[in-house]
């Protein structure tokens, strides 16, 4: 066992487990042995083990999930959110390998929320893309993207080819775009969402509700994304505030 003269037993236990985590004995996401197993291994009571685990959690080495056990903390993906939020660029900047899985692609009628955020009439045709975004082959988010059908008639085919929202928009004539707004909230996942993210349903997810506009200020995309909270760290980038900026909605986009 890791030992330093004068240190309490719980701290020595924490030190031993920390060394094993750092050396790769336990990988990110692995579940550590139970309190009972660790009590027998170190010949201490469960209270001492519990204190060691709490210390490791405070250090960010592990996370304790009620009823499930203690897990080695995953490496967080730093995900900047700013004027130009791009999934692939963000992952490459974090030295991660980005990939996407297409879950659903179809034309639907805009409900009240989608219509309001896209600036079209309720019931207007819009294209929907639902995707799983992965970092190094592990899912970090599930997103639903909506686009005005009148302007983006070929976006589904473009996405099937490129697997990139940015490239799909470029194929439809939008060479550049920027983020107009992002709302971030914490929520509990549905069973299906938890399955897609490969996480327990009892763990909250981070929801982002976003609007992207072209360089003329016209709304081109409304999106809802759900990020695994134990794998993602948002970095909100500050930008100069343009108090005269006006969001330009498409007029009668569905006509």
C-alpha positions in Angstrom: 0.0 0.0 0.0 1.1 3.6 -0.7 2.5 4.9 2.5 3.8 8.2 3.8 4.9 8.4 7.4 2.3 10.0 9.6 -0.6 9.9 7.1 -3.9 8.5 8.2 -4.9 5.1 6.8 -7.8 6.5 4.6 -5.3 8.8 2.9 -2.9 5.9 2.3 -5.7 3.9 0.7 -6.6 6.9 -1.5 -3.0 7.2 -2.5 -2.7 3.6 -3.5 -5.8 3.7 -5.6 -4.7 7.0 -7.2 -1.4 5.4 -8.2 -3.3 2.4 -9.8 -5.6 4.8 -11.7 -2.7 6.9 -13.0 -0.8 3.7 -14.0 -3.8 2.4 -15.9 -4.8 -0.5 -13.7 -8.2 1.1 -13.8 -9.2 2.8 -17.0 -11.6 5.8 -17.4 -15.1 4.5 -16.9 -14.1 1.4 -15.1 -15.9 0.5 -11.9 -13.7 0.2 -8.9 -14.0 -2.8 -6.4 -16.9 -2.5 -3.9 -16.4 -1.1 -0.4 -16.5 -4.6 0.9 -13.8 -5.8 -1.4 -11.6 -2.8 -0.6 -12.2 -3.2 3.1 -10.9 -6.8 2.9 -8.0 -5.8 0.7 -6.8 -3.1 3.1 -8.0 -4.7 6.3 -10.0 -1.7 7.4 -13.7 -0.9 8.0 -16.0 0.4 5.4 -16.1 3.9 6.9 -12.3 4.3 6.2 -12.8 3.1 2.6 -15.7 5.5 2.2 -13.6 8.4 3.4 -10.8 7.5 0.9 -13.4 7.3 -2.0 -14.8 10.7 -1.0 -11.4 12.2 -1.1 -10.7 10.7 -4.6 -14.0 12.1 -5.8 -13.1 15.6 -4.5 -9.8 15.3 -6.4 -11.8 14.5 -9.6 -10.3 11.0 -9.9 -13.5 9.1 -9.4 -17.3 9.6 -9.4 -19.6 7.9 -6.9 -23.0 6.9 -8.2 -25.6 6.0 -5.6 -26.7 2.4 -6.0 -24.2 1.7 -8.8 -20.7 2.0 -7.3 -17.6 4.1 -7.8 -16.2 4.7 -11.3 -12.9 6.1 -12.6 -13.7 9.6 -14.0 -13.7 9.9 -17.7 -11.4 12.4 -19.4 -13.5 15.4 -20.2 -13.9 16.7 -23.7 -13.4 20.5 -23.7 -16.2 21.8 -26.0 -16.0 25.6 -26.8 -19.3 27.4 -27.5 -18.9 30.7 -29.3 -19.7 32.5 -32.5 -18.4 29.6 -34.6 -19.2 26.4 -32.8 -18.1 23.5 -35.0 -18.2 19.9 -33.7 -15.4 18.5 -35.9 -13.1 21.5 -35.2 -13.8 21.3 -31.5 -12.9 17.6 -31.4 -9.8 18.1 -33.5 -8.7 20.9 -31.2 -9.0 18.6 -28.2 -7.0 15.9 -30.0 -10.0 13.7 -30.3 -11.3 11.7 -33.3 -14.8 13.0 -34.3 -17.4 10.8 -35.9 -21.2 10.9 -36.3 -23.9 8.3 -36.5 -27.2 9.2 -38.4 -30.2 8.0 -36.4 -33.0 9.7 -38.4 -33.4 11.9 -41.5 -36.7 13.0 -42.8 -39.0 15.9 -43.7 -41.5 16.8 -40.9 -43.9 19.6 -40.1 -42.6 22.3 -37.7 -44.2 22.2 -34.3 -44.7 25.5 -32.4 -41.2 25.5 -30.9 -39.4 24.6 -34.1 -41.5 27.2 -36.1 -40.7 29.9 -33.6 -37.0 29.3 -33.5 -36.6 28.9 -37.3 -38.9 31.8 -38.1 -41.4 29.8 -40.2 -45.0 29.1 -39.8 -46.3 26.3 -37.6 -46.8 23.2 -39.8 -44.3 24.4 -42.4 -42.1 21.7 -43.9 -38.6 21.4 -42.3 -35.8 18.8 -42.6 -34.8 16.9 -39.5 -31.4 15.3 -38.9 -30.9 13.3 -35.7 -27.4 12.3 -34.9 -25.1 10.8 -32.3 -21.8 12.6 -32.1 -18.8 10.6 -30.9 -15.3 11.4 -29.6 -12.8 8.6 -30.1 -15.7 6.2 -30.8 -17.6 7.0 -27.6 -20.9 9.0 -27.7 -20.8 12.4 -26.2 -24.0 13.9 -27.5 -27.3 13.2 -29.3 -28.6 16.1 -31.4 -31.7 16.9 -33.5 -31.1 19.6 -36.2 -33.9 21.4 -38.1 -33.6 23.3 -41.3 -36.1 25.2 -43.4 -37.2 22.9 -46.2 -37.6 25.6 -48.9 -33.9 26.6 -48.6 -32.2 23.3 -47.9 -33.8 20.8 -50.2 -30.7 18.6 -50.6 -29.4 18.7 -47.1 -30.3 15.1 -46.2 -28.4 13.7 -49.2 -25.5 16.1 -48.5 -25.2 14.8 -44.9 -25.3 11.2 -45.9 -22.3 11.9 -48.1 -20.3 14.1 -45.8 -21.4 13.2 -42.3 -20.9 16.9 -41.4 -23.4 19.6 -40.8 -21.0 22.3 -41.9 -20.2 20.5 -45.2 -23.9 19.8 -45.7 -24.7 23.5 -45.4 -21.9 24.4 -47.7 -23.3 22.0 -50.3 -26.6 23.9 -50.0 -25.0 27.2 -50.6 -24.1 28.4 -47.1 -20.3 28.8 -47.1 -20.1 30.2 -43.6 -22.4 30.7 -40.6 -22.3 31.6 -37.0 -24.0 30.9 -33.7 -26.7 33.4 -32.8 -27.7 31.9 -29.4 -27.1 29.0 -27.1 -29.2 28.1 -24.1 -27.7 25.5 -21.7 -29.7 23.6 -19.1 -29.4 20.4 -17.1 -32.1 17.8 -17.5 -32.7 14.1 -16.9 -32.4 11.8 -20.0 -35.2 9.6 -21.4 -34.4 5.9 -21.4 -33.7 6.0 -25.2 -31.4 9.0 -24.8 -29.5 7.3 -22.0 -29.1 4.2 -24.2 -27.7 6.3 -27.0 -25.3 8.0 -24.7 -24.4 4.7 -23.0 -25.0 6.1 -19.5 -27.5 5.4 -16.7 -30.8 7.1 -16.9 -30.2 8.5 -13.4 -27.4 10.8 -14.5 -28.3 14.3 -15.8 -27.3 15.4 -19.3 -26.5 18.9 -20.5 -29.0 20.2 -23.0 -28.1 23.0 -25.5 -30.8 24.8 -27.5 -29.1 26.7 -30.4 -29.8 28.9 -33.4 -27.4 29.3 -36.2 -27.6 32.1 -38.8 -25.9 32.8 -42.1 -23.6 35.8 -42.6 -26.6 37.9 -43.5 -28.3 37.0 -40.2 -30.9 34.7 -41.7 -31.8 31.7 -39.5 -30.6 28.5 -41.1 -30.7 25.9 -38.3 -32.4 25.2 -35.0 -30.9 22.5 -32.8 -31.4 20.6 -29.6 -28.4 18.6 -28.3 -27.9 16.5 -25.2 -24.4 16.0 -24.0 -23.1 13.4 -21.6 -22.3 15.5 -18.5 -19.5 13.3 -17.2 -17.7 13.4 -20.6 -18.1 17.1 -21.6 -17.0 20.4 -20.3 -18.4 23.5 -22.0 -16.2 26.5 -22.5 -18.3 29.6 -23.2 -16.2 32.0 -25.3 -16.8 35.7 -24.8 -17.4 37.9 -27.8 -17.9 41.6 -28.4 -21.6 42.5 -27.8 -23.2 44.1 -30.8 -26.3 45.8 -29.3 -27.5 46.7 -32.7 -27.5 43.2 -34.1 -30.9 42.1 -35.3 -31.8 38.5 -36.0 -33.3 38.3 -39.5 -36.0 35.7 -39.7 -36.9 34.2 -43.1 -40.1 35.9 -44.2 -42.8 33.4 -45.2 -40.1 30.7 -45.6 -42.7 28.1 -46.2 -44.6 29.9 -49.0 
